[in-house]
Amino acid sequence: QGYVRTFTESNVNFYPIVAVGDTASAERTVASALRPWCLRSPSGRLTEWTTGIATADMAEKIIKAVASTGLQYQVLWTP
């Protein structure tokens, strides 16, 4: 509920895109791939929130990023 309260319901969308065993490696790779669209907090740090990228494009980038790691993964959602 905190996300909805802060960003409004229309701006909060969670989709499980891939399942991986090694989440730490996958998260680092995905964060790097999405960095150009990440918002900065008031303190200047990058957040996990994004802007300027369509959901379908983001899902494609996430799948490609995880695939590039060589980790085993399962695609759970594609737009």
Biopython code that builds the backbone (N, CA, C, O; Angstrom):
import numpy as np
from Bio.PDB.StructureBuilder import StructureBuilder

atoms = [
    (1, "GLN", "N", (0.802, -1.202, 0.000)),
    (1, "GLN", "CA", (0.000, 0.000, 0.000)),
    (1, "GLN", "C", (0.846, 1.268, 0.000)),
    (1, "GLN", "O", (0.400, 2.308, -0.484)),
    (2, "GLY", "N", (2.052, 1.193, 0.534)),
    (2, "GLY", "CA", (2.909, 2.377, 0.578)),
    (2, "GLY", "C", (3.248, 2.901, -0.799)),
    (2, "GLY", "O", (3.274, 4.113, -1.014)),
    (3, "TYR", "N", (3.511, 1.997, -1.741)),
    (3, "TYR", "CA", (3.823, 2.418, -3.108)),
    (3, "TYR", "C", (2.634, 3.135, -3.731)),
    (3, "TYR", "O", (2.792, 4.181, -4.361)),
    (4, "VAL", "N", (1.447, 2.572, -3.555)),
    (4, "VAL", "CA", (0.235, 3.172, -4.122)),
    (4, "VAL", "C", (-0.009, 4.539, -3.502)),
    (4, "VAL", "O", (-0.352, 5.490, -4.205)),
    (5, "ARG", "N", (0.164, 4.640, -2.202)),
    (5, "ARG", "CA", (-0.041, 5.915, -1.505)),
    (5, "ARG", "C", (0.942, 6.972, -2.015)),
    (5, "ARG", "O", (0.581, 8.139, -2.168)),
    (6, "THR", "N", (2.170, 6.561, -2.273)),
    (6, "THR", "CA", (3.191, 7.506, -2.710)),
    (6, "THR", "C", (3.064, 7.879, -4.186)),
    (6, "THR", "O", (3.178, 9.050, -4.549)),
    (7, "PHE", "N", (2.825, 6.864, -5.041)),
    (7, "PHE", "CA", (2.894, 7.088, -6.493)),
    (7, "PHE", "C", (1.546, 7.034, -7.203)),
    (7, "PHE", "O", (1.500, 7.290, -8.406)),
    (8, "THR", "N", (0.473, 6.721, -6.537)),
    (8, "THR", "CA", (-0.884, 6.502, -7.034)),
    (8, "THR", "C", (-0.972, 5.165, -7.775)),
    (8, "THR", "O", (-0.004, 4.705, -8.380)),
    (9, "GLU", "N", (-2.145, 4.566, -7.710)),
    (9, "GLU", "CA", (-2.355, 3.219, -8.233)),
    (9, "GLU", "C", (-2.017, 3.094, -9.719)),
    (9, "GLU", "O", (-1.493, 2.063, -10.141)),
    (10, "SER", "N", (-2.300, 4.106, -10.508)),
    (10, "SER", "CA", (-2.047, 4.024, -11.947)),
    (10, "SER", "C", (-0.554, 4.014, -12.279)),
    (10, "SER", "O", (-0.178, 3.667, -13.398)),
    (11, "ASN", "N", (0.297, 4.388, -11.327)),
    (11, "ASN", "CA", (1.742, 4.423, -11.553)),
    (11, "ASN", "C", (2.487, 3.261, -10.909)),
    (11, "ASN", "O", (3.717, 3.225, -10.933)),
    (12, "VAL", "N", (1.759, 2.317, -10.337)),
    (12, "VAL", "CA", (2.390, 1.175, -9.670)),
    (12, "VAL", "C", (1.922, -0.103, -10.355)),
    (12, "VAL", "O", (0.760, -0.493, -10.239)),
    (13, "ASN", "N", (2.836, -0.750, -11.069)),
    (13, "ASN", "CA", (2.523, -1.984, -11.775)),
    (13, "ASN", "C", (3.622, -2.993, -11.508)),
    (13, "ASN", "O", (4.790, -2.734, -11.800)),
    (14, "PHE", "N", (3.260, -4.138, -10.956)),
    (14, "PHE", "CA", (4.222, -5.194, -10.692)),
    (14, "PHE", "C", (3.873, -6.397, -11.560)),
    (14, "PHE", "O", (2.744, -6.888, -11.531)),
    (15, "TYR", "N", (4.845, -6.864, -12.328)),
    (15, "TYR", "CA", (4.664, -8.037, -13.175)),
    (15, "TYR", "C", (5.840, -8.979, -12.931)),
    (15, "TYR", "O", (6.990, -8.569, -13.088)),
    (16, "PRO", "N", (5.582, -10.228, -12.553)),
    (16, "PRO", "CA", (6.699, -11.184, -12.456)),
    (16, "PRO", "C", (7.121, -11.557, -13.873)),
    (16, "PRO", "O", (6.352, -12.189, -14.597)),
    (17, "ILE", "N", (8.319, -11.180, -14.274)),
    (17, "ILE", "CA", (8.746, -11.354, -15.663)),
    (17, "ILE", "C", (9.581, -12.613, -15.831)),
    (17, "ILE", "O", (9.345, -13.383, -16.762)),
    (18, "VAL", "N", (10.549, -12.839, -14.958)),
    (18, "VAL", "CA", (11.355, -14.058, -15.026)),
    (18, "VAL", "C", (11.547, -14.624, -13.623)),
    (18, "VAL", "O", (11.506, -13.900, -12.628)),
    (19, "ALA", "N", (11.757, -15.936, -13.573)),
    (19, "ALA", "CA", (12.113, -16.608, -12.325)),
    (19, "ALA", "C", (13.532, -17.125, -12.479)),
    (19, "ALA", "O", (13.864, -17.765, -13.477)),
    (20, "VAL", "N", (14.367, -16.845, -11.488)),
    (20, "VAL", "CA", (15.758, -17.303, -11.492)),
    (20, "VAL", "C", (16.119, -17.821, -10.111)),
    (20, "VAL", "O", (15.504, -17.451, -9.111)),
    (21, "GLY", "N", (17.126, -18.683, -10.073)),
    (21, "GLY", "CA", (17.600, -19.178, -8.791)),
    (21, "GLY", "C", (18.553, -18.198, -8.132)),
    (21, "GLY", "O", (18.470, -17.966, -6.926)),
    (22, "ASP", "N", (19.458, -17.619, -8.914)),
    (22, "ASP", "CA", (20.465, -16.688, -8.400)),
    (22, "ASP", "C", (19.945, -15.261, -8.571)),
    (22, "ASP", "O", (20.292, -14.573, -9.531)),
    (23, "THR", "N", (19.123, -14.836, -7.643)),
    (23, "THR", "CA", (18.501, -13.521, -7.791)),
    (23, "THR", "C", (19.494, -12.376, -7.703)),
    (23, "THR", "O", (19.302, -11.349, -8.354)),
    (24, "ALA", "N", (20.548, -12.526, -6.917)),
    (24, "ALA", "CA", (21.514, -11.426, -6.756)),
    (24, "ALA", "C", (22.186, -11.087, -8.087)),
    (24, "ALA", "O", (22.273, -9.915, -8.454)),
    (25, "SER", "N", (22.658, -12.098, -8.806)),
    (25, "SER", "CA", (23.297, -11.853, -10.109)),
    (25, "SER", "C", (22.309, -11.269, -11.101)),
    (25, "SER", "O", (22.626, -10.330, -11.830)),
    (26, "ALA", "N", (21.115, -11.829, -11.123)),
    (26, "ALA", "CA", (20.096, -11.350, -12.058)),
    (26, "ALA", "C", (19.720, -9.903, -11.755)),
    (26, "ALA", "O", (19.586, -9.093, -12.672)),
    (27, "GLU", "N", (19.551, -9.577, -10.485)),
    (27, "GLU", "CA", (19.176, -8.211, -10.118)),
    (27, "GLU", "C", (20.246, -7.206, -10.507)),
    (27, "GLU", "O", (19.923, -6.123, -10.994)),
    (28, "ARG", "N", (21.503, -7.542, -10.303)),
    (28, "ARG", "CA", (22.588, -6.621, -10.692)),
    (28, "ARG", "C", (22.573, -6.388, -12.205)),
    (28, "ARG", "O", (22.723, -5.254, -12.662)),
    (29, "THR", "N", (22.396, -7.443, -12.968)),
    (29, "THR", "CA", (22.403, -7.339, -14.428)),
    (29, "THR", "C", (21.202, -6.542, -14.914)),
    (29, "THR", "O", (21.334, -5.688, -15.791)),
    (30, "VAL", "N", (20.040, -6.815, -14.352)),
    (30, "VAL", "CA", (18.833, -6.084, -14.747)),
    (30, "VAL", "C", (18.950, -4.618, -14.349)),
    (30, "VAL", "O", (18.587, -3.739, -15.131)),
    (31, "ALA", "N", (19.444, -4.342, -13.163)),
    (31, "ALA", "CA", (19.603, -2.954, -12.721)),
    (31, "ALA", "C", (20.512, -2.183, -13.670)),
    (31, "ALA", "O", (20.250, -1.022, -13.984)),
    (32, "SER", "N", (21.563, -2.820, -14.118)),
    (32, "SER", "CA", (22.480, -2.174, -15.063)),
    (32, "SER", "C", (21.785, -1.910, -16.398)),
    (32, "SER", "O", (21.957, -0.846, -16.993)),
    (33, "ALA", "N", (21.001, -2.878, -16.865)),
    (33, "ALA", "CA", (20.313, -2.731, -18.152)),
    (33, "ALA", "C", (19.252, -1.632, -18.106)),
    (33, "ALA", "O", (18.997, -0.972, -19.113)),
    (34, "LEU", "N", (18.632, -1.434, -16.938)),
    (34, "LEU", "CA", (17.548, -0.443, -16.821)),
    (34, "LEU", "C", (18.011, 0.909, -16.289)),
    (34, "LEU", "O", (17.214, 1.840, -16.167)),
    (35, "ARG", "N", (19.275, 1.012, -15.978)),
    (35, "ARG", "CA", (19.807, 2.245, -15.378)),
    (35, "ARG", "C", (19.425, 3.529, -16.129)),
    (35, "ARG", "O", (19.102, 4.525, -15.482)),
    (36, "PRO", "N", (19.450, 3.543, -17.463)),
    (36, "PRO", "CA", (19.101, 4.799, -18.149)),
    (36, "PRO", "C", (17.684, 5.309, -17.859)),
    (36, "PRO", "O", (17.411, 6.491, -18.066)),
    (37, "TRP", "N", (16.790, 4.458, -17.391)),
    (37, "TRP", "CA", (15.403, 4.840, -17.134)),
    (37, "TRP", "C", (15.091, 4.969, -15.645)),
    (37, "TRP", "O", (13.960, 5.298, -15.287)),
    (38, "CYS", "N", (16.056, 4.721, -14.777)),
    (38, "CYS", "CA", (15.815, 4.775, -13.337)),
    (38, "CYS", "C", (15.742, 6.215, -12.848)),
    (38, "CYS", "O", (16.491, 7.084, -13.296)),
    (39, "LEU", "N", (14.832, 6.442, -11.927)),
    (39, "LEU", "CA", (14.685, 7.760, -11.325)),
    (39, "LEU", "C", (15.670, 7.932, -10.180)),
    (39, "LEU", "O", (16.132, 6.953, -9.594)),
    (40, "ARG", "N", (15.986, 9.172, -9.868)),
    (40, "ARG", "CA", (16.852, 9.482, -8.739)),
    (40, "ARG", "C", (16.005, 9.935, -7.563)),
    (40, "ARG", "O", (14.993, 10.615, -7.731)),
    (41, "SER", "N", (16.433, 9.548, -6.382)),
    (41, "SER", "CA", (15.755, 9.975, -5.155)),
    (41, "SER", "C", (16.144, 11.418, -4.865)),
    (41, "SER", "O", (17.057, 11.947, -5.500)),
    (42, "PRO", "N", (15.473, 12.061, -3.921)),
    (42, "PRO", "CA", (15.858, 13.429, -3.550)),
    (42, "PRO", "C", (17.324, 13.539, -3.106)),
    (42, "PRO", "O", (17.933, 14.602, -3.229)),
    (43, "SER", "N", (17.888, 12.435, -2.591)),
    (43, "SER", "CA", (19.285, 12.468, -2.162)),
    (43, "SER", "C", (20.247, 12.217, -3.330)),
    (43, "SER", "O", (21.464, 12.262, -3.148)),
    (44, "GLY", "N", (19.706, 11.950, -4.535)),
    (44, "GLY", "CA", (20.550, 11.752, -5.709)),
    (44, "GLY", "C", (20.875, 10.301, -6.024)),
    (44, "GLY", "O", (21.534, 10.023, -7.026)),
    (45, "ARG", "N", (20.423, 9.366, -5.185)),
    (45, "ARG", "CA", (20.694, 7.945, -5.430)),
    (45, "ARG", "C", (19.694, 7.394, -6.432)),
    (45, "ARG", "O", (18.536, 7.811, -6.475)),
    (46, "LEU", "N", (20.168, 6.436, -7.246)),
    (46, "LEU", "CA", (19.268, 5.777, -8.183)),
    (46, "LEU", "C", (18.281, 4.903, -7.430)),
    (46, "LEU", "O", (18.631, 4.272, -6.433)),
    (47, "THR", "N", (17.054, 4.869, -7.910)),
    (47, "THR", "CA", (16.026, 4.027, -7.317)),
    (47, "THR", "C", (15.660, 2.923, -8.312)),
    (47, "THR", "O", (16.174, 2.896, -9.430)),
    (48, "GLU", "N", (14.777, 2.021, -7.907)),
    (48, "GLU", "CA", (14.299, 0.978, -8.808)),
    (48, "GLU", "C", (13.124, 1.473, -9.649)),
    (48, "GLU", "O", (12.645, 0.753, -10.525)),
    (49, "TRP", "N", (12.664, 2.675, -9.394)),
    (49, "TRP", "CA", (11.545, 3.243, -10.135)),
    (49, "TRP", "C", (12.030, 3.755, -11.478)),
    (49, "TRP", "O", (13.121, 4.315, -11.579)),
    (50, "THR", "N", (11.217, 3.561, -12.509)),
    (50, "THR", "CA", (11.622, 3.939, -13.859)),
    (50, "THR", "C", (10.613, 4.881, -14.495)),
    (50, "THR", "O", (9.467, 4.989, -14.058)),
    (51, "THR", "N", (11.072, 5.558, -15.537)),
    (51, "THR", "CA", (10.205, 6.433, -16.323)),
    (51, "THR", "C", (10.733, 6.451, -17.753)),
    (51, "THR", "O", (11.919, 6.230, -17.998)),
    (52, "GLY", "N", (9.832, 6.717, -18.686)),
    (52, "GLY", "CA", (10.249, 6.878, -20.072)),
    (52, "GLY", "C", (10.487, 5.585, -20.831)),
    (52, "GLY", "O", (11.102, 5.615, -21.896)),
    (53, "ILE", "N", (10.025, 4.459, -20.327)),
    (53, "ILE", "CA", (10.177, 3.184, -21.016)),
    (53, "ILE", "C", (8.843, 2.435, -20.921)),
    (53, "ILE", "O", (8.244, 2.342, -19.850)),
    (54, "ALA", "N", (8.403, 1.915, -22.040)),
    (54, "ALA", "CA", (7.141, 1.176, -22.082)),
    (54, "ALA", "C", (7.303, -0.171, -21.375)),
    (54, "ALA", "O", (8.396, -0.735, -21.339)),
    (55, "THR", "N", (6.229, -0.665, -20.829)),
    (55, "THR", "CA", (6.250, -1.938, -20.115)),
    (55, "THR", "C", (6.785, -3.057, -20.999)),
    (55, "THR", "O", (7.601, -3.862, -20.550)),
    (56, "ALA", "N", (6.339, -3.118, -22.243)),
    (56, "ALA", "CA", (6.794, -4.177, -23.158)),
    (56, "ALA", "C", (8.295, -4.075, -23.413)),
    (56, "ALA", "O", (8.989, -5.090, -23.454)),
    (57, "ASP", "N", (8.793, -2.859, -23.585)),
    (57, "ASP", "CA", (10.232, -2.667, -23.802)),
    (57, "ASP", "C", (11.023, -3.058, -22.563)),
    (57, "ASP", "O", (12.092, -3.659, -22.668)),
    (58, "MET", "N", (10.501, -2.719, -21.398)),
    (58, "MET", "CA", (11.189, -3.074, -20.161)),
    (58, "MET", "C", (11.248, -4.590, -20.000)),
    (58, "MET", "O", (12.297, -5.135, -19.657)),
    (59, "ALA", "N", (10.135, -5.275, -20.244)),
    (59, "ALA", "CA", (10.112, -6.732, -20.126)),
    (59, "ALA", "C", (11.131, -7.363, -21.081)),
    (59, "ALA", "O", (11.840, -8.297, -20.709)),
    (60, "GLU", "N", (11.199, -6.858, -22.290)),
    (60, "GLU", "CA", (12.163, -7.377, -23.270)),
    (60, "GLU", "C", (13.598, -7.170, -22.784)),
    (60, "GLU", "O", (14.424, -8.076, -22.894)),
    (61, "LYS", "N", (13.895, -6.003, -22.256)),
    (61, "LYS", "CA", (15.245, -5.724, -21.751)),
    (61, "LYS", "C", (15.586, -6.606, -20.556)),
    (61, "LYS", "O", (16.721, -7.065, -20.426)),
    (62, "ILE", "N", (14.611, -6.843, -19.687)),
    (62, "ILE", "CA", (14.843, -7.699, -18.529)),
    (62, "ILE", "C", (15.140, -9.132, -18.969)),
    (62, "ILE", "O", (16.088, -9.746, -18.480)),
    (63, "ILE", "N", (14.346, -9.658, -19.875)),
    (63, "ILE", "CA", (14.559, -11.026, -20.362)),
    (63, "ILE", "C", (15.918, -11.144, -21.038)),
    (63, "ILE", "O", (16.644, -12.108, -20.792)),
    (64, "LYS", "N", (16.272, -10.190, -21.879)),
    (64, "LYS", "CA", (17.580, -10.228, -22.548)),
    (64, "LYS", "C", (18.724, -10.116, -21.552)),
    (64, "LYS", "O", (19.744, -10.791, -21.696)),
    (65, "ALA", "N", (18.560, -9.269, -20.547)),
    (65, "ALA", "CA", (19.617, -9.101, -19.544)),
    (65, "ALA", "C", (19.828, -10.392, -18.771)),
    (65, "ALA", "O", (20.968, -10.809, -18.567)),
    (66, "VAL", "N", (18.754, -11.026, -18.341)),
    (66, "VAL", "CA", (18.877, -12.279, -17.590)),
    (66, "VAL", "C", (19.457, -13.370, -18.484)),
    (66, "VAL", "O", (20.296, -14.153, -18.039)),
    (67, "ALA", "N", (19.022, -13.428, -19.731)),
    (67, "ALA", "CA", (19.552, -14.431, -20.665)),
    (67, "ALA", "C", (21.058, -14.261, -20.851)),
    (67, "ALA", "O", (21.781, -15.243, -21.021)),
    (68, "SER", "N", (21.527, -13.022, -20.818)),
    (68, "SER", "CA", (22.952, -12.762, -21.039)),
    (68, "SER", "C", (23.837, -13.255, -19.897)),
    (68, "SER", "O", (25.050, -13.388, -20.064)),
    (69, "THR", "N", (23.237, -13.525, -18.739)),
    (69, "THR", "CA", (24.021, -13.969, -17.580)),
    (69, "THR", "C", (24.407, -15.433, -17.664)),
    (69, "THR", "O", (25.343, -15.868, -16.993)),
    (70, "GLY", "N", (23.695, -16.197, -18.481)),
    (70, "GLY", "CA", (23.938, -17.636, -18.545)),
    (70, "GLY", "C", (23.220, -18.399, -17.441)),
    (70, "GLY", "O", (23.321, -19.623, -17.362)),
    (71, "LEU", "N", (22.495, -17.682, -16.589)),
    (71, "LEU", "CA", (21.726, -18.331, -15.526)),
    (71, "LEU", "C", (20.528, -19.062, -16.128)),
    (71, "LEU", "O", (20.007, -18.668, -17.172)),
    (72, "GLN", "N", (20.104, -20.113, -15.467)),
    (72, "GLN", "CA", (18.859, -20.746, -15.865)),
    (72, "GLN", "C", (17.722, -19.858, -15.396)),
    (72, "GLN", "O", (17.738, -19.350, -14.275)),
    (73, "TYR", "N", (16.742, -19.675, -16.256)),
    (73, "TYR", "CA", (15.610, -18.826, -15.905)),
    (73, "TYR", "C", (14.367, -19.322, -16.630)),
    (73, "TYR", "O", (14.443, -20.088, -17.591)),
    (74, "GLN", "N", (13.232, -18.865, -16.144)),
    (74, "GLN", "CA", (11.954, -19.176, -16.780)),
    (74, "GLN", "C", (11.210, -17.868, -16.997)),
    (74, "GLN", "O", (11.059, -17.073, -16.069)),
    (75, "VAL", "N", (10.749, -17.647, -18.211)),
    (75, "VAL", "CA", (9.947, -16.449, -18.492)),
    (75, "VAL", "C", (8.550, -16.688, -17.930)),
    (75, "VAL", "O", (7.904, -17.688, -18.244)),
    (76, "LEU", "N", (8.098, -15.767, -17.104)),
    (76, "LEU", "CA", (6.796, -15.877, -16.471)),
    (76, "LEU", "C", (5.747, -14.990, -17.132)),
    (76, "LEU", "O", (4.552, -15.280, -17.070)),
    (77, "TRP", "N", (6.195, -13.916, -17.761)),
    (77, "TRP", "CA", (5.248, -12.968, -18.357)),
    (77, "TRP", "C", (5.911, -12.232, -19.502)),
    (77, "TRP", "O", (7.046, -11.770, -19.394)),
    (78, "THR", "N", (5.187, -12.131, -20.592)),
    (78, "THR", "CA", (5.594, -11.268, -21.699)),
    (78, "THR", "C", (4.371, -10.472, -22.107)),
    (78, "THR", "O", (3.255, -10.991, -22.095)),
    (79, "PRO", "N", (4.571, -9.236, -22.464)),
    (79, "PRO", "CA", (3.418, -8.396, -22.836)),
    (79, "PRO", "C", (2.817, -8.801, -24.177)),
    (79, "PRO", "O", (1.845, -8.193, -24.626)),
]
sb = StructureBuilder()
sb.init_structure("model")
sb.init_model(0)
sb.init_chain("A")
sb.init_seg("    ")
for serial, (resi, resn, name, xyz) in enumerate(atoms, 1):
    if name == "N":
        sb.init_residue(resn, " ", resi, " ")
    sb.init_atom(name, np.array(xyz, "f"), 0.0, 1.0, " ", f" {name:<3s}", serial, name[0])
structure = sb.get_structure()
